[in-house]
Amino acid sequence: MRKFKIDNKGTIQLFSNETLEWLSRTNFLFPVIVYAALSLFFLVLSWFDDKIYFIRALWLLPLGWLLFTLIEYLVHRFLFHFHAVTEKELNLQYKIHGVHHEFPRDKDRLVMPPVVSIVLAFGFYFLFKVLMGDYGMLFFSGFIGGYSSYLVIHYAVHAMRPPDNFLKFLWKHHSLHHYDSVHSAFSVSMPLWDYIFKTLPRTKGKARKEIEDRLPDLLET
């Protein structure tokens, strides 16, 4: 990823085309509400589907959510942080993710543009339907609910001060990705995947504690 100075207050215009620029900016509440509603919609559809043994199949909900956290990790690691070499590759990487690293507190770019995420969401829906039949609706409900919860977590760790409870770990983990090394801590909503795939932050001991202690300042400046 191209190196740049992190700007916690600024923003940048990505596209000269006004429509594309508008599409690249999204109020995070819009997709959160849309995907939470979609999750509930498919949950209700599953309840009324006579072909689904709803109670016995409820385990598909957390399984769908868990799969989303894995997809989140893989996309962040291998797509957003792909090994860009040429100028065209570097520019592409900057537009799809690098801009978020340069301006990590730009609230209009903390979520994927809905025009892209909706296409991807229904692609996964049809995949699950093909693989699981009607049970794919229940699985998709958990999957898309996982995306909605991820959006809330990602927004919170960038736009809010870390809380004084166990959830502070999520702030620390993702901030090490932004402010220490972009080659680690790829998971936002399920840091367990970084442990499994051995991509935990390498900074240890005193150096890591110094970064973690500076978190409130990093998120304020």
C-alpha positions, -999 to +999 in steps of 0.1 A: +000+000+000+013+035-009+026+054+021+010+086+032+006+107+063-025+098+082-050+126+085-076+121+112-096+152+103-095+155+066-111+140+035-104+139-002-123+139-035-117+106-052-136+111-084-139+141-107-173+127-118-199+141-093-221+110-094-192+087-087-180+109-059-215+110-044-218+072-046-184+068-028-198+085+003-224+069+025-240+077+059-233+045+079-268+044+093-283+037+059-267+003+052-269-006+089-307-002+088-311-018+053-291-049+062-306-053+096-341-051+080-331-076+053-318-100+080-351-097+099-371-101+066-354-134+057-357-146+093-395-140+091-397-157+057-379-187+072-403-188+101-433-190+077-417-215+053-433-249+057-402-266+043-380-253+071-379-269+105-372-235+120-363-243+157-340-272+147-324-251+121-317-220+142-280-230+144-278-217+109-281-181+121-248-180+141-231-201+115-241-176+088-228-148+111-196-166+116-191-172+079-195-134+074-167-127+099-144-150+079-154-134+046-148-100+062-113-111+072-104-126+038-117-096+018-098-072+040-066-091+039-065-103+003-086-078-017-083-045+001-046-051+009-036-069-023+000-067-033-001-036-055+030-029-076+022-008-107+009+027-106-025+015-118-027-011-091-016+014-065-043+039-076-070+011-076-060+000-042-061+036-029-096+041-042-110+009-028-093+011+006-061+032+008-083+064+011-097+049+043-062+045+057-052+080+049-084+095+063-095+069+089-120+092+105-138+104+074-173+093+085-187+093+049-163+065+039-165+041+068-188+017+049-188+001+015-210+020-010-245+004-010-246+001-048-217-024-044-227-042-012-262-048-023-250-066-055-226-087-034-253-094-008-277-109-032-249-128-049-243-145-016-280-150-012-284-169-044-253-189-037-267-200-003-301-208-020-284-230-045-263-248-019-290-251+009-323-247-007-349-229+015-325-232+045-303-207+026-327-180+037-321-186+074-283-189+068-284-156+048-303-139+076-274-147+100-248-137+073-263-104+065-270-097+102-233-102+107-226-075+080-249-051+098-232-056+131-198-053+115-208-019+101-217-007+136-185-020+151-163-005+123-180+029+126-177+029+164-140+021+165-133+050+141-158+076+152-161+071+190-137+070+219-129+035+232-151+025+261-138+015+296-149-021+293-140-054+276-151-040+242-121-017+243-101-046+228-118-041+195-106-005+194-071-015+203-070-043+177-082-023+148-062+008+157-030-012+156-039-021+120-043+016+112-016+032+133+011+005+137+011-020+108-013-024+079+000-060+075-017-073+106-050-072+125-072-076+094-103-086+113-126-060+127-156-078+142-139-112+150-102-108+159-101-146+165-094-150+127-061-130+131-052-155+158-061-185+137-043-172+105-014-158+125-018-122+115-020-107+150-001-074+155+036-080+159+042-050+181+047-064+216+055-052+251+063-016+258+060-004+222+025-019+219+015-005+253+026+030+241+004+028+210-026+015+231-021+042+257-022+068+229-055+055+215-077+082+229-054+109+215-051+091+181-089+091+179-092+127+189-065+144+168 
